[in-house]
């Protein structure tokens, strides 16, 4: 977490990821929401395994934001 706070682009990625996750959590049905929360917990463990490796952390955020974006695209929306 210290590395994330000290690195502006990682900090920005963290804010974007948290915001996107929270918005999606409110939009998804209960079953899907639970699955997404489990995926988030798995992702957090992976990110923590990066320790202080900035590139590893950056890659983890890029991949998670892509997953969240794909989840958003699958949400049924009224026309």
C-alpha positions in Angstrom: 0.0 0.0 0.0 2.9 2.4 0.7 4.2 1.9 -2.9 0.7 2.6 -4.2 0.4 5.8 -2.2 3.8 7.0 -3.2 3.2 6.4 -6.9 0.7 8.8 -8.6 -0.3 6.5 -11.4 -0.8 3.5 -9.1 -2.8 5.7 -6.7 -5.0 6.9 -9.6 -5.5 3.3 -10.7 -6.4 2.2 -7.2 -9.0 5.0 -7.0 -10.4 4.1 -10.4 -10.6 0.4 -9.5 -12.3 1.0 -6.2 -14.8 3.4 -7.7 -15.6 1.1 -10.6 -15.9 -1.9 -8.3 -18.3 0.0 -6.0 -20.5 1.1 -8.9 -20.6 -2.4 -10.4 -21.5 -3.8 -7.0 -24.6 -1.6 -6.9 -25.6 -2.6 -10.4 -25.3 -6.3 -10.3 -27.7 -9.0 -9.1 -27.0 -10.7 -5.8 -25.5 -13.9 -7.3 -23.2 -12.0 -9.7 -22.3 -9.5 -7.0 -21.1 -12.3 -4.7 -18.9 -13.8 -7.5 -17.4 -10.4 -8.3 -16.6 -9.9 -4.6 -14.8 -13.3 -4.5 -12.9 -12.3 -7.7 -11.9 -9.0 -6.0 -10.6 -10.8 -2.9 -8.6 -13.2 -5.1 -7.2 -10.1 -7.0 -6.3 -8.4 -3.8 -4.2 -11.4 -2.7 -2.5 -11.4 -6.1 -1.8 -7.7 -5.8 -0.4 -8.1 -2.3 1.9 -10.8 -3.6 3.6 -8.2 -5.8 4.9 -6.7 -2.6 6.9 -3.5 -3.6 7.2 -4.5 -7.3 5.8 -1.4 -9.1 5.4 -3.1 -12.5 3.7 -6.1 -11.0 1.3 -3.9 -9.2 0.7 -1.8 -12.3 0.0 -5.0 -14.3 -2.4 -6.2 -11.7 -4.4 -3.0 -11.9 -4.5 -3.0 -15.7 -5.8 -6.5 -15.7 -8.4 -6.0 -13.0 -9.7 -2.8 -14.6 -10.1 -4.7 -17.8 -12.1 -7.4 -16.1 -14.3 -4.8 -14.4 -14.8 -3.0 -17.7 -15.8 -6.3 -19.4 -18.3 -7.0 -16.5 -19.8 -3.5 -17.0 -20.2 -4.2 -20.8 -22.2 -7.4 -20.1 -24.8 -5.6 -17.9 -28.2 -5.5 -19.6 -29.3 -1.9 -20.0 -32.6 -0.6 -21.2 -32.5 0.9 -24.7 
